Amino acid sequence: GELTIRDITQPVTFEVVATAVSDSQISGTATGLVSREAFDLRIPEVPNVANVEEEVALIISFVANS
């Protein structure tokens, strides 16, 4: 699908794991890798602070009811 961050839209593929909780509810997670550069996400460099990788995992937890 497509993901929009700060008015920039890029294609992103998510791996989805879902579980049927009941006849009317599912829950799960969707995980995808996002390039900071593709979305123009700049992280300031601060001495003695851990760096953020160029490619980061976006993990979305969800619950869907019908």
Number of C-alpha atoms within 10 A of each C-alpha: 7 9 13 11 11 8 8 11 12 14 11 14 13 17 11 13 11 15 11 12 13 9 8 9 12 15 15 15 15 15 16 14 14 19 15 15 10 14 16 11 12 10 11 8 10 8 7 6 7 8 11 12 10 13 12 12 12 11 14 12 12 11 13 12 10 6
